[in-house]
Amino acid sequence: MEGYKNGYKNLVIGITETFPGGAPPMHTHQGEESHVLLGGKILYALGDTMFTIEAPYIINITPDGTP
């Protein structure tokens, strides 16, 4: 969902179900993105930093060019 269609300036919300071992390729964002983890654990890689979070959790991904 592209936030500009709902009054936001630069927010993108994606609703996905990711299975163990599944992930998108490393990429950057031109728009701000929020991830809401409803269940389980997830490994994030932001630039050179890797960390695991456990649900429930919300994370904001900024559009600063960090892969």
C-alpha positions in Angstrom: 0.0 0.0 0.0 1.5 3.3 -1.0 1.0 5.8 1.8 0.6 8.9 -0.5 -2.7 7.5 -1.6 -3.9 7.7 2.0 -2.5 11.0 3.1 1.0 10.0 4.1 4.0 11.8 2.5 6.4 8.9 2.2 5.2 5.6 3.9 4.9 2.2 2.2 3.2 -0.7 4.0 3.6 -4.2 2.7 1.6 -7.2 4.0 3.5 -10.4 3.6 3.8 -13.9 5.0 7.4 -15.0 5.1 8.3 -18.6 5.7 11.6 -19.9 7.3 14.5 -19.2 4.9 12.5 -16.7 2.9 13.6 -13.2 2.4 13.8 -10.5 -0.3 17.3 -9.7 -1.8 19.3 -6.9 -0.1 17.8 -3.6 -1.3 17.3 0.1 -0.4 14.1 2.1 0.0 13.1 5.4 -1.5 10.1 5.6 0.8 9.8 5.1 4.6 8.7 1.5 5.4 7.3 0.0 8.6 7.5 -3.7 9.4 5.2 -5.2 12.0 6.2 -8.7 13.1 3.1 -10.5 14.5 4.7 -13.8 15.3 8.0 -15.7 15.3 11.5 -14.3 14.9 13.2 -12.5 12.0 16.8 -11.7 11.2 17.4 -8.2 9.9 20.5 -6.9 8.0 20.7 -3.1 7.9 23.9 -2.0 6.4 26.7 -3.8 8.3 24.5 -4.5 11.3 22.6 -7.8 11.7 20.1 -8.5 14.5 17.3 -10.8 15.4 14.0 -9.6 16.7 11.1 -11.5 18.2 7.3 -10.8 17.9 5.5 -8.7 18.7 7.7 -5.9 17.3 7.5 -3.0 14.9 10.5 -1.5 13.1 10.8 1.6 11.0 13.0 1.4 7.8 14.2 4.9 6.8 14.7 5.9 3.1 18.3 6.9 3.7 19.9 4.5 1.1 21.1 1.9 3.7 20.8 -1.6 2.2 
